[in-house]
Amino acid sequence: MSLPDLYISRPGVAFPEQRLDNEDILRLVKASYRGSESDWPALESAILKVFGACKSQYRFLEPNHAARVADYACAAARHCLEVNQTDLSEVDLVICGGIARQYFEPATAMEVAAKLGLKRTHAFDVTAACVGHLEAIQTAAGYLAIHDHYRTALVCTSELFGPHLSYDLQSVKDLYRKSAGLTLGNGAACVLLRKQPWLRGGVKLLRMETYTVPGHWHLCQAPVDGPFESSSIEMMRLGRLIPPWLSACLTKSGWTPRDVDHYVFHQPSELMTRRIIEDIGGDGDHGVYSHSRYGNTASASVGISFNQLLLEQEPKAGAKMVLASAAAGFSCVALLGEWTYAPEAATTLPA
């Protein structure tokens, strides 16, 4: 079954008010440190090397562990509806693609839909680690193809890590599984998906690709009742699987890496993002780099990077774009498309 024409809107985003820098994170680690003062400089130096390698600077963190995941998703959704001049009454489908959750049931999307004010809708969650938001967009595309009467899908994600973030590091060895947690930030993102182009511009979907190697599922985990841990070195090594797969995705679309105007990727670190683009033969300057501003916001990072791109520049009509993410598992998702305006936009856009 072929998909109908589908268009991703401009994103909406939301963040906590509290912004922390690297020094703030170091202070949190020091507050939990129980070792000798003579050993602290070595640990501090190792943490600073992690920040330097990732180009980490800032991240937003919600200090209240009782804050609602759904409330941040709703804030991003309202922002998305506003910037795309879309009324909530047009939404037929709500999907939440985040990692964070505060209960096993019902779906977080149910709380989001209720708090937005939807009386009747189709709402459920998709969970797939850091590719969750993009997997949710793929899922929404399938539902729009199946149900002709569905007009607009609201696809959100919200990442509040709360008690799952641990700053309890007692030695350099602890960084092996906890360094990634020091770069995490909170945030939410939302996009709309429909069968008509957006007046203010959006991405016309041309191809959706996925890739999963489940044998690595144990390398990165956020347990239900424990802190987030990641074997960062081994996870980064899995980055070698991305360039050949992404190159094949581009080839299937008839594109070369140099044809792509904007690479909008997940942001585990600026170095990794740039390296992937350059390893496939693309122009590293065509990537969006938002890690230094927001940290690693997990499944929300593609939407947040998409928003950052639009803050920095307006894509030209026809600009080729790749929205992609890799995630614990190990899995990858890529959405390929072109920046498109609704026909009536020609009379409202500046020359």
C-alpha positions as CSV (number, residue, x, y, z in Angstrom):
1,M,0.0,0.0,0.0
2,S,1.4,3.4,-1.0
3,L,1.2,6.3,1.4
4,P,-0.7,9.4,0.5
5,D,1.0,12.8,0.4
6,L,1.9,13.6,4.1
7,Y,3.3,16.8,5.6
8,I,5.0,17.3,8.9
9,S,4.4,20.7,10.4
10,R,6.7,23.1,12.1
11,P,7.4,21.8,15.6
12,G,6.3,23.2,19.0
13,V,8.6,22.8,22.0
14,A,8.6,23.3,25.7
15,F,11.3,23.4,28.4
16,P,11.5,23.8,32.2
17,E,12.5,27.2,33.5
18,Q,15.6,26.0,35.3
19,R,18.7,26.0,33.0
20,L,21.9,24.4,34.3
21,D,25.4,24.6,32.9
22,N,28.4,22.2,33.3
23,E,29.5,23.8,36.5
24,D,26.0,23.2,38.0
25,I,26.2,19.5,37.1
26,L,29.7,19.3,38.6
27,R,28.3,20.7,41.8
28,L,25.6,18.1,41.9
29,V,28.2,15.3,41.5
30,K,30.3,16.9,44.2
31,A,27.4,17.0,46.5
32,S,27.0,13.2,46.2
33,Y,30.7,12.5,46.3
34,R,31.8,10.5,49.3
35,G,35.4,9.7,48.3
36,S,38.6,11.4,49.4
37,E,39.3,15.0,48.4
38,S,42.6,13.9,46.9
39,D,40.7,11.7,44.4
40,W,38.1,14.4,43.4
41,P,40.3,16.3,40.9
42,A,40.7,13.1,38.7
43,L,37.0,12.6,38.6
44,E,36.3,16.2,37.9
45,S,38.8,16.2,35.1
46,A,37.3,13.1,33.6
47,I,33.8,14.7,33.7
48,L,35.1,17.8,32.0
49,K,36.6,15.7,29.3
50,V,33.1,14.2,28.7
51,F,31.6,17.6,28.4
52,G,34.3,18.8,26.1
53,A,34.0,15.8,23.8
54,C,30.2,16.2,23.6
55,K,30.4,20.0,23.5
56,S,27.9,20.1,26.4
57,Q,27.3,23.5,27.9
58,Y,23.6,23.9,29.0
59,R,20.6,21.8,29.6
60,F,17.1,22.4,31.1
61,L,16.1,20.3,34.1
62,E,12.9,20.2,36.0
63,P,13.7,20.2,39.8
64,N,10.2,19.0,40.8
65,H,10.0,15.2,40.4
66,A,6.2,15.5,40.7
67,A,6.0,17.6,37.5
68,R,3.8,16.0,34.9
69,V,5.2,14.5,31.7
70,A,1.9,15.2,30.1
71,D,1.9,18.9,31.1
72,Y,5.1,19.5,29.1
73,A,3.8,17.5,26.2
74,C,0.6,19.7,26.3
75,A,2.8,22.9,26.4
76,A,4.7,21.8,23.3
77,A,1.4,20.8,21.6
78,R,-0.2,24.2,22.2
79,H,2.9,25.9,20.8
80,C,2.8,23.6,17.8
81,L,-0.9,24.3,17.1
82,E,-0.3,28.1,17.5
83,V,2.7,28.3,15.2
84,N,0.9,26.3,12.5
85,Q,-2.4,28.2,12.9
86,T,-4.3,25.0,13.5
87,D,-7.3,24.5,15.7
88,L,-7.5,21.6,18.1
89,S,-10.8,20.5,16.5
90,E,-8.9,19.3,13.5
91,V,-7.0,16.7,15.5
92,D,-8.3,13.1,15.1
93,L,-5.3,11.2,16.5
94,V,-2.9,11.8,19.4
95,I,0.3,9.8,19.8
96,C,2.9,10.3,22.5
97,G,6.3,8.9,21.5
98,G,8.4,9.7,24.7
99,I,10.4,7.5,27.1
100,A,9.4,9.2,30.3
101,R,6.2,8.1,31.9
102,Q,4.6,8.3,35.4
103,Y,2.4,5.2,35.2
104,F,2.0,2.0,33.2
105,E,-1.5,2.7,32.2
106,P,-3.3,4.4,30.6
107,A,-1.3,5.8,27.7
108,T,0.3,9.2,28.4
109,A,-1.4,10.3,25.2
110,M,-4.8,10.0,27.0
111,E,-3.7,12.5,29.6
112,V,-2.4,14.8,27.0
113,A,-5.6,14.6,24.9
114,A,-7.7,15.2,28.0
115,K,-5.7,18.2,29.2
116,L,-5.7,19.7,25.7
117,G,-9.5,19.6,25.8
118,L,-10.3,16.8,23.3
119,K,-13.6,15.1,24.2
120,R,-13.3,12.2,21.7
121,T,-10.2,11.2,19.8
122,H,-7.9,8.2,19.1
123,A,-5.0,8.3,21.6
124,F,-2.1,5.9,22.4
125,D,1.6,5.8,23.1
126,V,4.6,4.5,21.1
127,T,7.8,3.7,23.1
128,A,11.1,3.1,21.3
129,A,13.8,4.9,23.4
130,C,15.3,7.9,21.6
131,V,13.6,7.1,18.2
132,G,10.2,7.1,19.9
133,H,9.1,10.4,18.4
134,L,10.1,9.5,14.9
135,E,8.5,6.0,15.3
136,A,5.3,7.8,16.4
137,I,5.3,9.9,13.3
138,Q,5.7,6.8,11.2
139,T,2.8,5.2,13.1
140,A,0.7,8.3,12.5
141,A,1.5,8.1,8.8
142,G,0.1,4.6,8.7
143,Y,-3.1,5.5,10.5
144,L,-3.6,8.5,8.2
145,A,-3.2,6.1,5.2
146,I,-5.7,3.6,6.7
147,H,-8.4,6.0,7.8
148,D,-9.5,8.4,5.1
149,H,-11.5,10.5,7.5
150,Y,-8.5,11.3,9.8
151,R,-7.5,14.8,9.1
152,T,-4.6,15.7,11.5
153,A,-2.4,13.7,13.8
154,L,-0.8,15.4,16.8
155,V,2.5,13.6,17.6
156,C,4.2,14.6,20.8
157,T,7.0,13.6,23.1
158,S,8.0,14.7,26.6
159,E,11.2,13.9,28.5
160,L,11.3,14.5,32.2
161,F,13.9,12.1,33.8
162,G,13.2,13.0,37.4
163,P,14.6,10.3,39.8
164,H,16.2,8.4,37.0
165,L,19.0,10.9,36.7
166,S,21.9,9.9,39.0
167,Y,24.8,12.2,40.0
168,D,26.2,9.5,42.3
169,L,29.7,9.1,40.9
170,Q,32.4,8.0,43.3
171,S,35.2,7.2,40.8
172,V,36.3,7.6,37.2
173,K,35.3,4.0,36.7
174,D,31.6,5.0,37.4
175,L,31.7,7.2,34.3
176,Y,31.7,4.1,32.2
177,R,27.9,3.7,32.7
178,K,26.9,7.1,34.0
179,S,28.6,9.7,31.9
180,A,25.7,9.9,29.4
181,G,23.4,10.9,32.2
182,L,25.4,14.0,32.9
183,T,24.6,15.4,29.5
184,L,20.8,14.7,29.6
185,G,18.3,17.6,29.5
186,N,14.5,17.8,29.8
187,G,12.3,19.0,27.1
188,A,9.2,18.3,25.0
189,A,8.4,18.5,21.3
190,C,5.4,18.2,19.1
191,V,4.6,18.1,15.4
192,L,1.4,17.8,13.4
193,L,1.0,15.4,10.4
194,R,-1.7,15.8,7.7
195,K,-2.4,15.2,4.0
196,Q,-2.2,18.9,3.0
197,P,0.8,21.2,3.0
198,W,1.2,23.8,5.7
199,L,0.8,27.5,5.0
200,R,3.9,28.4,6.9
201,G,5.9,25.5,5.5
202,G,6.6,21.9,6.5
203,V,8.3,18.7,5.4
204,K,6.7,16.7,2.7
205,L,7.5,13.1,3.6
206,L,9.1,11.1,0.8
207,R,10.6,8.1,2.6
208,M,10.6,6.5,6.0
209,E,13.3,4.0,6.9
210,T,14.0,1.9,10.1
211,Y,16.9,-0.3,11.2
212,T,17.2,-2.4,14.3
213,V,19.9,-4.6,15.8
214,P,18.2,-5.8,19.0
215,G,21.2,-7.8,20.3
216,H,22.6,-4.6,21.9
217,W,19.5,-4.0,24.0
218,H,21.4,-4.3,27.3
219,L,23.9,-1.5,26.7
220,C,21.6,1.3,27.7
221,Q,18.7,1.1,30.1
222,A,16.4,3.3,32.1
223,P,15.0,0.7,34.6
224,V,11.5,1.2,36.0
225,D,12.8,1.6,39.5
226,G,16.4,2.6,39.0
227,P,18.8,5.2,37.6
228,F,19.5,5.6,33.9
229,E,22.8,3.9,32.8
230,S,24.5,3.6,29.5
231,S,27.7,1.9,28.3
232,S,28.6,5.1,26.5
233,I,31.8,3.8,24.8
234,E,30.1,0.7,23.4
235,M,27.0,2.7,22.4
236,M,29.2,5.3,20.5
237,R,30.9,2.4,18.7
238,L,27.6,1.3,17.4
239,G,27.6,4.6,15.5
240,R,29.6,2.8,12.8
241,L,26.4,1.1,11.8
242,I,24.6,4.3,11.0
243,P,26.6,5.7,7.9
244,P,26.2,2.7,5.6
245,W,22.5,2.4,6.5
246,L,21.9,6.1,6.1
247,S,23.8,6.1,2.8
248,A,21.5,3.4,1.5
249,C,18.4,5.4,2.6
250,L,19.6,8.3,0.5
251,T,20.4,6.2,-2.5
252,K,16.9,4.7,-2.4
253,S,15.6,8.2,-2.6
254,G,17.9,9.1,-5.5
255,W,19.8,11.6,-3.3
256,T,23.5,12.0,-2.7
257,P,24.7,13.1,0.8
258,R,25.7,16.4,-0.7
259,D,22.1,16.9,-2.0
260,V,20.8,17.2,1.6
261,D,20.3,20.8,2.7
262,H,19.5,20.1,6.4
263,Y,20.4,17.1,8.5
264,V,18.2,17.3,11.6
265,F,19.5,14.6,13.9
266,H,19.3,13.3,17.5
267,Q,21.8,15.1,19.7
268,P,23.9,12.7,21.9
269,S,26.9,14.9,21.2
270,E,27.9,17.4,18.5
271,L,30.9,15.4,17.6
272,M,29.0,12.3,16.8
273,T,26.3,14.1,14.8
274,R,28.9,15.9,12.7
275,R,31.0,12.7,12.2
276,I,28.0,10.7,10.9
277,I,27.2,13.4,8.3
278,E,30.8,13.6,7.2
279,D,31.3,9.8,7.2
280,I,28.6,9.5,4.6
281,G,30.1,12.2,2.5
282,G,27.8,15.0,3.5
283,D,28.6,18.6,4.4
284,G,29.0,18.8,8.2
285,D,27.9,22.4,8.1
286,H,24.5,21.3,6.9
287,G,23.8,19.7,10.2
288,V,21.8,21.2,13.1
289,Y,23.8,21.3,16.3
290,S,21.7,21.9,19.4
291,H,23.4,19.7,22.1
292,S,25.3,22.7,23.6
293,R,22.0,24.5,24.1
294,Y,19.8,21.8,25.4
295,G,21.9,18.7,26.1
296,N,20.7,15.3,25.1
297,T,16.9,15.5,25.3
298,A,16.4,11.9,24.2
299,S,13.3,11.3,22.0
300,A,12.6,15.1,22.0
301,S,15.9,16.0,20.5
302,V,14.9,15.7,16.8
303,G,11.9,18.0,17.3
304,I,14.0,20.4,19.4
305,S,16.7,20.4,16.7
306,F,14.1,21.0,14.1
307,N,12.9,24.0,16.0
308,Q,16.4,25.3,16.4
309,L,16.9,25.0,12.6
310,L,13.8,27.2,12.1
311,L,15.1,29.7,14.7
312,E,18.3,30.0,12.8
313,Q,17.0,30.1,9.2
314,E,14.0,29.5,7.0
315,P,14.5,26.5,4.7
316,K,14.0,27.3,1.0
317,A,11.1,25.6,-0.8
318,G,12.3,22.3,-2.1
319,A,15.1,22.0,0.5
320,K,16.0,18.4,1.1
321,M,15.8,17.4,4.8
322,V,16.7,14.3,6.8
323,L,15.2,13.9,10.3
324,A,16.9,10.9,12.0
325,S,17.7,9.4,15.3
326,A,19.5,6.4,16.8
327,A,18.5,4.8,20.1
328,A,19.2,2.2,22.7
329,G,18.2,-1.2,21.4
330,F,20.0,-0.6,19.0
331,S,17.7,1.1,16.4
332,C,17.6,3.9,13.9
333,V,14.9,5.8,12.1
334,A,15.2,8.3,9.2
335,L,12.5,10.4,7.7
336,L,13.4,12.0,4.3
337,G,11.5,14.9,2.8
338,E,11.4,18.3,1.2
339,W,10.4,21.6,2.6
340,T,7.1,22.6,1.1
341,Y,4.6,25.4,1.4
342,A,0.9,25.4,0.7
343,P,0.1,26.9,-2.7
344,E,-1.7,29.9,-1.1
345,A,1.5,30.7,0.8
346,A,2.9,32.3,-2.4
347,T,0.8,35.3,-1.8
348,T,1.8,35.7,1.8
349,L,5.5,34.9,1.9
350,P,8.1,37.7,1.3
351,A,9.7,37.7,-2.1
